[in-house]
């Protein structure tokens, strides 16, 4: 399989005929952005697309020039555009749906054909795994069965691709069963630390299969497989939290913090690569989460989590467009 870095490339653009033309166009875009007082999500996406196109074109033109002055001007205009973009994003309140629109419109991660086939096969695998019946029993009994699954895998070891796939299939059943008892487990009365620790050890075993002298998985193969596992778990967890919270009349402070953290995890954790791995069904789930999250946050006002959840969409949009500052 081709390396992951080779699999994910932004779309390229044609270069203008001269450095002067490129910088004039770049400065014109800065002037347009600076003149705006506010904008909606469609206008934001359009401006960023034009910015990226011109930025790529200017950079390509500068590669053929050794003029330090032109390069310095390019950097200066780029910094000014970034500042004005940040100002515009901060000028209004954004929703989680707005953030998803930005992801759909601006995510430039592309997969090569080999990676696309792998992604499709992993989606099929988890679709089939999702048809298996959940584990029966109380919350405590399900956690006991989950622990025994992990203990068995650690005792046997993950040595082959079959071992890894078999574990992921059984783990999916156990995790979905765990989520059915979320309201009980979120109280903290049943310890879950062992599951977290043992799961990390099993994941380390799977990852190590790509680092052996005769690797079972290619490095990009195991990255895609486990990233898609993570996507699925984060979405399932957040969706289960929202549905459980809707049924509960009240939650205590500890539960509120636990629910808030699980609900926000997909928004905080998923990057452009993670979104590129999602199928349309998962994106619809994200849209459902975007609609349900604001009401859930109102119900969780007593949480101890030190996070401005209302301001999170703006931060997510800014980070996705401008990167970490």
N, C-alpha and C positions, 0 to 999 in steps of 0.2 A: 504494500500500500504506500502511496506517496506520503511524504511527511505532512503533518498537520499544517505547518506554515505554508506549504505549497498548495494546500487545499483551499485556503481561505484568502482571497485576494480582492481588494477594492477595484471597482471598475475604473479603467483609465480614460483619459480625455485627450483630444488633439491639442497641440500647442499652437499659440498664435504665431504670426509671422515674424514679430520683432519684440524685443524687450519693452520698448516704448509703448507699443500697443497693449501689451499684457498689463503693464503697470497702470496705464490709463484706465483700462477696464476694471482693474482691481480697485482703483481709487474711486471710480464711479459707483461701484457697489458699496463701498464704505460710506459715500455721501448719501446714498439711498437709505441705508440702514440707520445712519445717524439721524436722518430727518424724521424717522418714524417714532411716534409716541407710544404706540402699542400695536399688537397684531394678534390675529387668531392662529390656531394651530396649522391651518392650511397655508397661511402666509409664511409662518415660521419655517415650515418644511420646504417651501419653494425657495425662500431666501438661502437656507442652508445648502440646498442642492446647487444653487448658482454659485455660492461661495466655494463649495468644494470643487466645482468644475473649474472656476477661475484659479483657485489656489494650485490645483494640479497643473493647469496650463502654464501659469507663471513659473512654477518650479521647473517644469520641463524646459521652458525657454532659457531660464537662468543657468541650466546645466551647460549650455553652449556658450556662456559668456563669463568672462573673468572680472567684470566690473564690480568692484566692492561696493560702490555707491548704489548701484541698482539692487544688489542683494540686500543692503541695509534698508533701502526704501521698501522693498518687498516685505521684510520682517516687520518694519514699523507699521505698514498698512495692515498687515495680518493681525498684529497685536491690537490695533485700533478697532478692527472689525470684531475681534473676540471680545473686547471690552463692551462694545455697543450691543453685541448679541446677548451678553450677560445682563446688561441693563434692561433690554427688552423682555427677557425671560423673567426677570425680577419685577417687571412692571405690572403684573397681574397674577391672579390665582389660577392655577392649572389643576386639572383633574387627572385621575389615573387613566381614564380613557384617552385624554390628550397625550399622555406619555406613550400609550400603546400606539397611537396614530404616528407619533414621532418614530417609534421603533419600526413600524411597518414601512414608513416612507423613507427612512434614512439608514437603515441597517445595510451596510455594504459588504457583509461577509458572504462569500460565495463558496460553494463546495465543488470539488472536482467530481467527475462521474463515478469514480470508485467510492468516494466518501458518500455520495448520494445514495448509492446502492446499499451501503452499510447502514445508513440512517433509515432507509426504508425497511430493511430487514429487522432492525431493532424495534421499530414501531410495530411491525407485525408480531414480533416476539412478545412484546408487552401487551398487545391487544389480545393475544391468545392466553397469556398468563392472567389477564384480568377477568377471564371467563371462569376461572376456578373458584369454587365455593370457599367462603371465608372459614376460618377456624371456629369451632363451636366452643362455648363455655363463657364463664364470667370474665371480667377484666383481668382478675388475678390469674385465672387459668390460661387465658390467651398469652399473657406475659410469660407465664411458665413455659408454654409451648414455644414461644419466640426465643426464649433463652436456650431451650434445648436444641433448637435448630442451629443456633450460633455455636453452641458447645460442640455439637456433632461435626459441624464444618471445620471448626478449629482443630478438633481431635484428628479428623481424617486428613485435613490439609487440602488446600486448593492447588492441585498439581497439573490439571489438564483444562482445556477449554470446556470440556463437558462438565467438569467439576464446577467451574465458574458459572456456566449457564444454568446448571441445575440449581445452584445456590440462589442465583438471582430470581429464578422462577418461584422457588419456595419462599424466598424473602418477600417477594411481592404479595403473596397470599398472607403472610404473617403481618406485614405492614398494613395492608388493608383491613385486616381483622383488628389490629391495634386501634385504628382510626374509628371503628365502630363503638369503641368504649372511651372515646376522647373526653367526654364530660366527666367521667369517673376518674380517669387517669390524670386529668389536668389539675386535680386537687392536690396532687403530690403525695398522696397517702401510699401509693404503690411505687417503690423505687424503680427508676428506669436507667440509672447510671450504668448498670452492667450491660444492658443492651447497647447503649451508645459506645462503650469501650470495646465490646466484642465485635460490633459491626465495623468499627475502625480497623481492628486487627484483620478481619476477613477482607476488607477493601484493600488493605496493604498487601495481602497475599495475592489478590487478583492483579494488582498493579505490578507486583514483582514478576508476574508471568511474562511481562513485556521487556524485562531487564535481564533475563537469564541468558546464558551463552547460546542456547537454542530456544529463542522466545516462542511462546505459544501464541501470544498476541503481538501485532505490530504496535508501536507506541501510539500512533494516531488512532488505531483501532480501539485500544483500551480507553483512550481519552474520550472518544465519541461515545462508546458504550456506557461509561460511568457518568459522563455529563448528561446523557439522556435518562439514565436512572435517576440522577439528581433532579432533573426537570420534573419527572413524573412524581417523585415523592413530594417535592415542594408544592406542586399544584394540588395533589391529592390532600396533603396536609392542610393547606390554606382553605380549600373548599370544604373539607370536613369541619374545620374550625368555624367557618361562617355558618354552616348549617346547624352545628351544635349550639352555637351562640344564639341563633334565632329561636331555638326551642327552650333555652334557659330563661327563667324569669329574672334571675339575678346571679351575679358572679362576685366572689370575694376578691380582695386586692391581689392575692397571689394568682388566682385563676385569670384575672383580667390581664396581668402582665404576661402570663404564658400564652393566652389567646392572641394578644396584640403582637407578640413577637412572631408567632407562627403565621399569622395573617399577613404580616409585612415581609416575611422572609422571601417570597418570590420577587417582590419589587426590589428589595435590597440586594439580593444575591445574583439574579440573572443578568448576564451581559449580552452583548451582541452575538457572540458565538452560541450561547444557550438558546437565544431566540431563533437563530438560524437552524437549529436542530429540531424545532417544534413543527408539528404538522398543523393543519388547519383546525382540527378538533381541539388541540391544546391552546391555540390562539383564541378560540371561542371561549375556552375555560378562562383564560386570562381576561377576556372582555367581561365575562360574568363576574369574576373577582373584582374588576374595576368598578362595576356597578354596585356591588354589595359592600365593598370595603368602607365607604364613607359612613353608612349607617352603623356598621359594626364599630367603627372608631368612636362614634357618639356614645355607644353603650359601654365603652371601655375607658371612660374618662378617668376612672380611679386608678388606672395602671401606674406602676412605679417606673415604667420604661422611660428613660430620659431622651425622648425623641419627639421632634415636632412633626407628628404624623400628617397634619394638615399641609405643612410646607414641603412634605416629601416629594410630591409630583414635580414641583419646580426644580428641586435639587436633582431629581432623576433626569429630567429633561436637560438641565444644564450640564450634568456629567456626561450624558450620552452624546451631546453635541460638542461640548468644549473639552471634555476629558477632565481628569482630576486636577484641581488647582492647588 
